[in-house]
Structures are given as C-alpha cells and as structure tokens.
C-alpha cells in the first residue's frame, strides 16, 4: 500500500506575506464644519460685546469688587447655605415620614410636599415678605386659653432676610424630601433585613446602613439643588433683600447703569456656580467609589494581577 507522495518543501524566503492594511481614517467633515460655525459665532459674540459702547467696561471693573458688591455676594452665600441646611435636614425628616408605616405621618409629609411644590417659589417669597398683612402680630402661648408667653410685631420679627430664608428653606425641604426618598428606596431591602437580623433598631438602621448607601444617589441631584438655590436667591429682590442682585439693583436705580451692573451680577453668579460645580464633582467621585466604570476596571486589573501571581 503506497501512501501519498510527500509535498515538496517550501524554499526559505519564498513565503508570501500579506500586504499591510492601509487604514484610511473616516473624514467627519460635518464635525469640522459645525465646529467652525460655532467658533465663528462665539468669536462674533465676544467681539460684539467687547466693542459695544453700551457695555461700559469701566463701570464693570469699578463695581466688580466694590465693597457693596462683595457684601451682596456674602449675603447670597449665607442665604444659600442656611436654606440648604434647612432643606436637607427638613427634607430627610419629611422623607422618613413619607416612607413611614404610620398613616398620619405619611399623610402629613405628602401634604407638605404637595403644598410647597405646588406653589411657585416667587409667590412664597412674597407671602413671607408680607406676612404682616396676614398676621400683624405673632405670639407664643396656649391657643384658645389666652395664655401668652411672648408676642411681637410680625414686621419686626420677620424682616426681609428672615422671610427669604423661610421661603427658600421651607420650599427646598419639599424638593430635598423627594430626593432623599428616592435615595432611600434605591437601597436594597436586603440591607435592612441584614441590619434587623443583628438586632439593629429601625432608626439605627436608617442612620448607619440606609442613609450612607443612599448618599450615592442623593448627592448628584442635591448638588444641582444647591446650584439652583444659589441662583434662586436672586428672587428675594422682590421683597428688597440684601442679596447680590438686590444690592446692584439699588445701585443702577440711581446711576442708570443697568446693563453693566447686570453683567457684574452675572459674572459673580457664574463664578460661584463654577466653584459649586467643581465641589459637586469631587463629592460625586467620593461617594461613587466602587460603583463607577473606572473603579470596576481597577478591580478587574487587580484580580488579573492576583491570578497572574498565583499561576
């Protein structure tokens, strides 16, 4: 039985190698054209603002860091911080009440959220600013009995700053409550069951287990709420507050430099929101550790290194 004839050996140096692939990048001409158009529009807008005689750059430079402007910035920051503290603390309480099995607590929380989210913030600011027209005097005592411990004029007790804080803070409570409630719901039910199984109470479970994990969901929208609150403080100008916009409005009511002073206010709001945006980014990064793509990639690389070492 004869086998097949062996094939002739291939001579060295005669092996045909495939030609290298000539990769031609795809030309995205639409991107370049749109970028050029946007760049042209941005340059044109900047050129028109720089050479517009109505801008009055000298006035902008004069009032940008003037003491009265800086005082307005400080008041704006104070309003933002105090209102957000009220909103976060009160919102957490309302959110827990909203999720309570107690019908009375959950109903009261729902009515609060419904009321303050339904009435526009500007209307709430005006109502608090003119509370004296509704209740000329405020008192602390026992109702229906006539026992009064303290009393005073509403206008003297609730000034423009206090009215602004009450309006901004109580309104923020309603929105923060929904954000906190969404974060609490996002935590797996097994986390609560595990905490209960080791003897933790409901309140301790909420503080030590649920809320820390819910922060990953709460922080991003709460950061947006803080930035929004900073800008919403400008609405208190309708009750003659002492914030940034109100201060500059009083100035241009005298010197009629409306556009330059509005540009000053805009520059300060942009600067402050930029700082808050950077802070929000680092907070999200801090509370999102272990959940992002970058962290998962790092974990995969560490696992691969361990497998390589053990091999």
C-alpha positions, 0 to 999 in steps of 0.5 A, spaced: 500 500 500 503 506 497 501 512 501 501 519 498 507 522 495 510 527 500 509 535 498 515 538 496 518 543 501 517 550 501 524 554 499 526 559 505 524 566 503 519 564 498 513 565 503 508 570 501 506 575 506 500 579 506 500 586 504 499 591 510 492 594 511 492 601 509 487 604 514 484 610 511 481 614 517 473 616 516 473 624 514 467 627 519 467 633 515 460 635 518 464 635 525 469 640 522 464 644 519 459 645 525 465 646 529 467 652 525 460 655 525 460 655 532 467 658 533 465 663 528 459 665 532 462 665 539 468 669 536 462 674 533 459 674 540 465 676 544 467 681 539 460 684 539 460 685 546 467 687 547 466 693 542 459 695 544 459 702 547 453 700 551 457 695 555 461 700 559 467 696 561 469 701 566 463 701 570 464 693 570 471 693 573 469 699 578 463 695 581 466 688 580 469 688 587 466 694 590 465 693 597 457 693 596 458 688 591 462 683 595 457 684 601 451 682 596 455 676 594 456 674 602 449 675 603 447 670 597 452 665 600 449 665 607 442 665 604 444 659 600 447 655 605 442 656 611 436 654 606 440 648 604 441 646 611 434 647 612 432 643 606 436 637 607 435 636 614 427 638 613 427 634 607 430 627 610 425 628 616 419 629 611 422 623 607 422 618 613 415 620 614 413 619 607 416 612 607 413 611 614 408 605 616 404 610 620 398 613 616 398 620 619 405 621 618 405 619 611 399 623 610 402 629 613 409 629 609 405 628 602 401 634 604 407 638 605 410 636 599 404 637 595 403 644 598 410 647 597 411 644 590 405 646 588 406 653 589 411 657 585 417 659 589 416 667 587 409 667 590 412 664 597 417 669 597 412 674 597 407 671 602 413 671 607 415 678 605 408 680 607 406 676 612 404 682 616 398 683 612 396 676 614 398 676 621 400 683 624 402 680 630 405 673 632 405 670 639 407 664 643 402 661 648 396 656 649 391 657 643 384 658 645 386 659 653 389 666 652 395 664 655 401 668 652 408 667 653 411 672 648 408 676 642 411 681 637 410 685 631 410 680 625 414 686 621 419 686 626 420 679 627 420 677 620 424 682 616 426 681 609 432 676 610 428 672 615 422 671 610 427 669 604 430 664 608 423 661 610 421 661 603 427 658 600 428 653 606 421 651 607 420 650 599 427 646 598 425 641 604 419 639 599 424 638 593 430 635 598 424 630 601 423 627 594 430 626 593 432 623 599 426 618 598 428 616 592 435 615 595 432 611 600 428 606 596 434 605 591 437 601 597 436 594 597 431 591 602 436 586 603 440 591 607 435 592 612 433 585 613 441 584 614 441 590 619 434 587 623 437 580 623 443 583 628 438 586 632 439 593 629 433 598 631 429 601 625 432 608 626 439 605 627 438 602 621 436 608 617 442 612 620 448 607 619 446 602 613 440 606 609 442 613 609 450 612 607 448 607 601 443 612 599 448 618 599 450 615 592 444 617 589 442 623 593 448 627 592 448 628 584 441 631 584 442 635 591 448 638 588 444 641 582 439 643 588 444 647 591 446 650 584 439 652 583 438 655 590 444 659 589 441 662 583 434 662 586 436 667 591 436 672 586 428 672 587 428 675 594 429 682 590 422 682 590 421 683 597 428 688 597 433 683 600 440 684 601 442 679 596 447 680 590 442 682 585 438 686 590 444 690 592 446 692 584 439 693 583 439 699 588 445 701 585 443 702 577 436 705 580 440 711 581 446 711 576 442 708 570 447 703 569 443 697 568 446 693 563 453 693 566 451 692 573 447 686 570 453 683 567 457 684 574 451 680 577 452 675 572 459 674 572 459 673 580 453 668 579 457 664 574 463 664 578 460 661 584 456 656 580 463 654 577 466 653 584 459 649 586 460 645 580 467 643 581 465 641 589 459 637 586 464 633 582 469 631 587 463 629 592 460 625 586 467 621 585 467 620 593 461 617 594 461 613 587 467 609 589 466 602 587 460 603 583 463 607 577 466 604 570 473 606 572 473 603 579 470 596 576 476 596 571 481 597 577 478 591 580 478 587 574 486 589 573 487 587 580 484 580 580 488 579 573 494 581 577 492 576 583 491 570 578 497 572 574 501 571 581 498 565 583 499 561 576 
